[in-house]
Amino acid sequence: MAHPEADEVYEQQHVHDVYQQIAGHFSATRYKPWPVVERFLKELNPGAVGLDVGCGNGKYLTVNRNVFIIASDRSENLVRFAVQHQPHGTVVADIFSLPHRDAFFDFAISIAVVHHLSTPARRIDAIAEILRTLKPGSETHVGGRVLIYVWALEQKTSRRGWDKGDKQDIMVPWVRKGAPSQDGPEQSQTFHRYYHLYQAGELEHDISSAGGRVLESGYDKDNWWAIATPKTADV
C-alpha cells in the first residue's frame, strides 16, 4: 500500500531540508552548463517560452538570451540565487503542482531533479506534471519538448564506482566546510541527500508511463538523459 504522506515527509527531510541548508555552498559549485543541456537550449527557436523545473541557482537561465524561461524550485534559498538572472521569471513551486497552464509551453528542462523522488509512482507523476504544461503535437508536428537528466546507476568509471547490481536507492553525502574558528581548524558538516540511481532504460520507461514519447536519449557523464514530448492521440 502506498503512503504518499510518508514519502513526502521522507523527501522533506532528506532532500528539501538539505538543499535549504546547503544552498549557498551548492550554488557556488554550480556554474558550468552541461553540454547536452546547453545544446538543447541553444537549438530552441527565438522567442520560445519554457520552464526550468528544479532550477537550483538558475545557471541555465543565461545560456540562450533569445528565449524566456520561468524557473522554479522547492528551495526558497536556491530561488534567491536564480532570481538574479533577469529578465527570466522565478517562482517557488513543487514539481507535483506546477503553477502553470496546461499545454502552453514550448519547452522544459528538469536537470538532476526527478532522481530525488523516493518512489517509482512519484517519479512518474512528476514527469507527467511537466508534460502537462507542454504544447501537444500532432501526426505531422512535434509538440513541446522536455529534457530530463537523472543520475545513472552505471558509474563504474567515476569516483563513485556504482554499477549494475548495486543498490539504486541511496544516500549521498554533501560535505560543507566551515570557516576556521578561534579554537582550531575549520569545522565541516555532512548532509545526506536521497537519490534514486536510474538504470539503463528506466528513464525512458518512466517517461512513457507518464504519457510522454521519447525523441532522443543517451548517457552523459554519469547521467541518463532523455528528450520527450507529450504523446498525441495518434501515437
Backbone torsions as a table, in degrees:
resi	resn	phi	psi	omega
1	MET	NA	136.0	-179.7
2	ALA	-75.8	147.0	177.7
3	HIS	-130.1	77.0	-174.9
4	PRO	-59.5	-35.8	179.9
5	GLU	-65.6	-39.8	177.7
6	ALA	-65.8	-38.0	177.9
7	ASP	-64.0	-40.4	178.9
8	GLU	-63.5	-42.6	179.4
9	VAL	-63.9	-42.1	179.9
10	TYR	-61.1	-46.9	-179.8
11	GLU	-68.1	-35.1	176.8
12	GLN	-59.7	-43.0	-177.2
13	GLN	-74.8	-41.8	-169.8
14	HIS	-104.0	0.4	175.5
15	VAL	-131.5	-66.2	-171.5
16	HIS	-63.7	-48.1	-179.4
17	ASP	-62.6	-36.2	-179.7
18	VAL	-64.7	-47.0	-178.4
19	TYR	-66.6	-30.4	174.7
20	GLN	-61.6	-38.7	-176.1
21	GLN	-79.8	-31.9	-175.7
22	ILE	-101.9	8.1	-170.6
23	ALA	-51.1	-48.0	-177.2
24	GLY	-63.7	-48.3	179.8
25	HIS	-65.4	-42.7	179.3
26	PHE	-60.7	-46.1	-178.6
27	SER	-60.8	-37.8	-178.1
28	ALA	-65.3	-20.3	-179.6
29	THR	-99.2	-0.8	-175.9
30	ARG	-118.7	98.1	-176.8
31	TYR	-143.6	-18.6	-176.7
32	LYS	-101.9	122.9	179.0
33	PRO	-65.2	141.4	173.2
34	TRP	-73.7	141.3	-172.2
35	PRO	-57.4	-42.8	-178.3
36	VAL	-65.8	-38.1	178.6
37	VAL	-67.8	-42.6	178.7
38	GLU	-60.7	-43.7	178.8
39	ARG	-61.8	-45.2	-179.9
40	PHE	-57.6	-46.5	-177.1
41	LEU	-70.0	-38.3	-177.1
42	LYS	-74.4	-20.6	179.0
43	GLU	-85.1	-3.2	179.7
44	LEU	-69.6	150.8	177.8
45	ASN	-69.2	142.6	175.4
46	PRO	-56.2	136.9	-179.2
47	GLY	89.6	-3.4	178.8
48	ALA	-63.7	146.3	-179.7
49	VAL	-120.2	131.0	-176.0
50	GLY	-153.0	-170.9	-174.5
51	LEU	-123.5	148.3	165.4
52	ASP	-119.5	101.5	-173.6
53	VAL	-93.6	114.5	-172.1
54	GLY	82.1	53.1	-167.8
55	CYS	-74.2	-14.8	-175.6
56	GLY	59.7	-130.2	-178.3
57	ASN	-84.9	4.2	175.9
58	GLY	80.3	27.1	-174.4
59	LYS	-65.1	-20.3	-179.2
60	TYR	-89.5	-3.2	-176.2
61	LEU	-71.8	-18.5	-176.9
62	THR	-100.4	1.6	-174.3
63	VAL	-66.9	-44.4	-177.4
64	ASN	-128.7	107.1	-176.7
65	ARG	-73.1	-8.9	-176.1
66	ASN	-96.1	7.5	175.7
67	VAL	-125.0	163.0	178.9
68	PHE	-117.6	132.0	-175.2
69	ILE	-124.7	134.6	167.7
70	ILE	-99.5	114.1	-175.8
71	ALA	-99.4	139.9	179.3
72	SER	-138.4	153.1	176.0
73	ASP	-157.8	153.9	176.3
74	ARG	-73.6	-24.1	-176.0
75	SER	-88.4	112.5	176.6
76	GLU	-60.3	-35.4	-177.4
77	ASN	-68.3	-33.8	175.5
78	LEU	-75.1	-37.2	179.0
79	VAL	-61.5	-29.6	177.6
80	ARG	-61.9	-28.8	174.6
81	PHE	-79.1	-41.9	-176.9
82	ALA	-63.9	-32.9	-174.9
83	VAL	-65.9	-15.4	-179.5
84	GLN	-73.3	-15.3	-175.6
85	HIS	-91.1	76.1	178.0
86	GLN	-75.6	153.3	9.0
87	PRO	-94.4	15.7	-176.8
88	HIS	-66.8	159.1	179.2
89	GLY	-95.2	152.2	177.4
90	THR	-136.5	148.4	180.0
91	VAL	-153.7	145.1	171.9
92	VAL	-84.3	119.9	-175.3
93	ALA	-153.7	153.4	177.3
94	ASP	-91.5	139.4	-177.6
95	ILE	-63.4	-21.2	-179.3
96	PHE	-85.0	-11.6	-179.2
97	SER	-146.4	68.5	-178.8
98	LEU	-68.4	134.8	-176.1
99	PRO	-84.3	53.9	-175.4
100	HIS	-131.6	155.9	-179.0
101	ARG	-68.3	155.3	173.0
102	ASP	-68.7	145.2	166.8
103	ALA	50.2	43.1	-173.3
104	PHE	-113.4	-34.7	-166.7
105	PHE	-94.5	149.5	179.7
106	ASP	-78.5	-28.3	-175.8
107	PHE	-159.4	167.6	172.9
108	ALA	-154.1	152.9	168.4
109	ILE	-128.5	147.0	174.4
110	SER	-143.8	99.1	-168.4
111	ILE	-107.0	116.2	176.6
112	ALA	59.3	48.1	-177.4
113	VAL	-123.6	-53.3	-172.9
114	VAL	-59.6	-29.4	-178.9
115	HIS	-69.5	-8.2	176.4
116	HIS	-86.0	-4.0	-178.5
117	LEU	-90.5	138.6	-158.7
118	SER	-92.8	-1.4	177.4
119	THR	-139.0	155.4	177.2
120	PRO	-57.0	-41.9	-178.4
121	ALA	-62.7	-39.5	-178.9
122	ARG	-70.4	-36.1	177.7
123	ARG	-66.2	-42.2	177.9
124	ILE	-65.6	-42.7	179.4
125	ASP	-61.6	-38.3	-179.9
126	ALA	-65.9	-42.7	177.9
127	ILE	-64.1	-41.3	178.6
128	ALA	-60.9	-36.8	179.6
129	GLU	-66.4	-37.7	176.2
130	ILE	-67.5	-45.1	179.8
131	LEU	-59.6	-33.5	179.4
132	ARG	-56.4	-33.5	-174.1
133	THR	-82.4	-10.6	-172.7
134	LEU	-90.8	148.8	177.5
135	LYS	-61.7	137.0	178.4
136	PRO	-74.5	157.8	176.3
137	GLY	-105.1	-168.6	177.6
138	SER	-143.1	-174.2	178.8
139	GLU	-61.1	-30.1	-174.7
140	THR	-110.7	-2.1	-173.9
141	HIS	-140.2	124.8	175.8
142	VAL	-75.6	134.7	-179.5
143	GLY	-79.5	-158.2	176.6
144	GLY	-60.5	148.8	-175.8
145	ARG	-119.3	144.9	175.8
146	VAL	-123.0	138.8	172.6
147	LEU	-107.7	122.6	-179.1
148	ILE	-119.0	133.3	175.5
149	TYR	-118.7	137.9	174.8
150	VAL	-140.8	153.6	176.4
151	TRP	-66.0	142.5	-179.8
152	ALA	-94.7	147.5	170.1
153	LEU	-70.2	-35.0	-175.2
154	GLU	-82.3	87.3	-179.1
155	GLN	-130.1	35.2	-171.7
156	LYS	-64.4	-21.0	179.5
157	THR	-91.5	-2.6	-179.9
158	SER	-90.8	174.4	178.3
159	ARG	-66.1	-21.5	-179.1
160	ARG	-78.1	-37.4	172.7
161	GLY	77.6	10.9	178.6
162	TRP	-69.3	153.5	177.5
163	ASP	-158.3	173.2	-179.7
164	LYS	-51.0	131.5	-176.8
165	GLY	102.6	-17.4	176.4
166	ASP	-80.3	167.1	177.0
167	LYS	-62.1	141.3	179.6
168	GLN	-95.7	-21.5	-179.4
169	ASP	-108.4	110.1	-169.4
170	ILE	-137.5	168.1	171.5
171	MET	-110.6	128.9	-177.0
172	VAL	-113.2	124.9	-177.7
173	PRO	-76.5	147.2	169.6
174	TRP	-125.0	120.6	-177.6
175	VAL	-101.4	119.4	178.0
176	ARG	-105.8	118.2	-179.7
177	LYS	-84.8	139.8	178.7
178	GLY	-102.0	173.7	179.1
179	ALA	-77.4	150.5	176.3
180	PRO	-59.0	142.8	177.9
181	SER	-101.5	170.1	178.5
182	GLN	-64.8	-22.2	-175.9
183	ASP	-93.1	-3.4	-178.9
184	GLY	164.5	-161.4	-176.5
185	PRO	-70.2	174.0	-178.6
186	GLU	-61.1	146.1	-180.0
187	GLN	-102.4	125.0	178.4
188	SER	-98.8	155.9	179.1
189	GLN	-133.2	133.8	-177.4
190	THR	-109.0	130.2	176.4
191	PHE	-115.9	148.5	-179.6
192	HIS	-117.0	126.4	-178.9
193	ARG	-110.8	140.0	177.3
194	TYR	-78.7	136.6	173.5
195	TYR	-135.2	142.9	164.6
196	HIS	-104.9	119.6	-179.7
197	LEU	-87.0	118.5	-176.9
198	TYR	-79.2	134.1	173.3
199	GLN	-94.1	166.3	-176.5
200	ALA	-52.9	130.1	177.2
201	GLY	87.6	-12.8	-175.0
202	GLU	-72.7	-38.8	-179.9
203	LEU	-65.2	-42.8	177.8
204	GLU	-60.8	-39.9	178.2
205	HIS	-62.3	-45.5	-178.8
206	ASP	-64.9	-39.1	179.1
207	ILE	-63.9	-44.8	178.2
208	SER	-62.0	-42.0	179.2
209	SER	-64.7	-27.1	-179.1
210	ALA	-85.2	-2.7	-179.5
211	GLY	96.8	23.0	179.9
212	GLY	-112.0	162.7	176.3
213	ARG	-120.2	121.7	-177.7
214	VAL	-76.0	126.0	178.8
215	LEU	-96.1	-31.8	-175.5
216	GLU	-161.6	145.9	177.6
217	SER	-154.1	163.7	-179.2
218	GLY	-176.0	-172.4	-178.8
219	TYR	-122.1	134.5	-177.6
220	ASP	-147.9	110.2	172.7
221	LYS	48.9	59.5	175.8
222	ASP	74.4	15.0	178.9
223	ASN	-128.0	147.2	164.6
224	TRP	-96.8	141.7	177.4
225	TRP	-136.2	156.8	177.2
226	ALA	-151.8	144.2	171.5
227	ILE	-108.4	128.0	-174.4
228	ALA	-137.7	164.5	177.5
229	THR	-137.9	155.9	177.2
230	PRO	-60.9	139.3	175.1
231	LYS	-64.5	145.0	173.5
232	THR	-96.8	168.5	179.8
233	ALA	-63.3	-21.5	-175.9
234	ASP	-95.1	-1.8	-175.6
235	VAL	-111.9	NA	NA
